[in-house]
Amino acid sequence: MTAFTASHAVIRTTGFERMLLITAAGIDRFVVSRLERRAATEGARAAQAAAGETRSDALALGAVGMLPR
């Protein structure tokens, strides 16, 4: 995934939007931890954790105005 910043316009987020993003990231971490406990192999756990971290990173970048291409 590639991200770029807005050079001429700043995307402002409200406190409510940031709260929603933080909540979504927290739910993702919770789901990943539940799936990790149910996973049978180490590879599956690593893939699920990586997916959760990638989603959390994307949400955080979106909160500061960096949009994926």
N, C-alpha and C positions, 0 to 999 in steps of 0.2 A: 504494500500500500504506500502510495506517495502522498505527501501533504505539502501544501503551500500556504504561505501567509498572505493576507490581504495587505498590499502595500499602500493603497490610497484610502481605504475605508476600514474602519474598525467595527467589528461585529460585537455589539454589546449584548451581554446576557444578563438577565435579571437574577436576583437571588433565588427566585422560585425555579428557574431553569437550571441553575447550578445545583439546587437541592435535588431536582429530579435526576440529573446526571449522576450525582453522588449516590442516590438511592439505587439507581439502576446498576451501578458498579458494585454496590454492596450485595444486591440480590445475585448478581453474576458470581461473585466470590462465594456466596452461600451455596449456590447450585453446584459450582465446581467442587467445593469441598464435599458435598453430598455424593456427587458422582465419583469422586476419588475413593470414597469409602466403599463404593459398590464395584469399582473397577477390579477386574481380576488380574490384570497384568500391569507392570510398571510402565510400559509404552503407552497404554491407554490413559493412565493417570497423567503422564507428562503431556500428552496431546491435549487433554482437557484443560490442564492448568495453563498451557500456552495459549489456548483459545480464549480463556477467561482473561488472561493478562493482556492479550491483544485487544480485546473488546474494551477493557478498562482504559487502556492507553488511548484508543480511538475516542472514547467518551471524554477523556480529559483534554485531548487536543481540540475536540469540538467546543468544549467549554471556553477555550481561550481564542477561538476564532480560526483555528487551522483546519482547513477542510480537506478531506481525502479526494484524490483525483480518480 
